[in-house]
Amino acid sequence: QVQLVESGGGLVEPGGSLRLSCAASGVTFSSYLMSWYRQAPGKERELVASITSPRSITNYVDSVKGRFTISRDYGKNLVYLQMNSLKPEDTAVYSCKMTRGPANYWGQGTQVIVSS
């Protein structure tokens, strides 16, 4: 059974940092493109960052470039999103997704709130 479980969300002040984790199970992790998406209240879900396999080529939405870093640990079947210099507009539910061809799997999401 394929399962993705995110963790690491929470409340942080502007300028602070958080690291999100996404644990994958039930699949051959190295075969999948991994992505982080977010959805803010009243807005459409957007792709934040992605990382390929096996070369770990990364891609980011312009609004997070230079502040967020996506990475993956093949030994632990984990993908991370390091978020620095957080802004109130980063507030959203963050979800990870695995993609291989037509197959997509989603986690349940983790809430990030950036507020003073």
Steps between C-alpha positions, in 0.01 A plus 500: 500500500640835395518756777637851529514666840601864544625656822674812623235764453406752765486864600807713435570873505588687182867451419507164671569153365330162484597168351225281361548128455310251288544129565417261216419133536360222284686610186844497345583852611783548253262456205288804579510871444430668834326834534373739765178690440320753712149636520416820681144583610294615204777429252580224254758240583843584360817308438772625733796277419587170338798265489571231244652157536771385478681826418311709761447790265296765678245755390329781696220745457641850471352620828711257707826499306793574728293430812382138467706189430362161401709188557454125524659220698494179297611287791212615723232554232460859612458829320555829679404860449724739689322834523696808608413870519134409523239760412133527595412420138663158546213404728331194349445128526807332352465159338747267336434303185667204332478471123600226261341514159121512547520400866470769766488460876433773754559544867244646739679833536649700784400851603751784496402832655731797481384769738623728775 
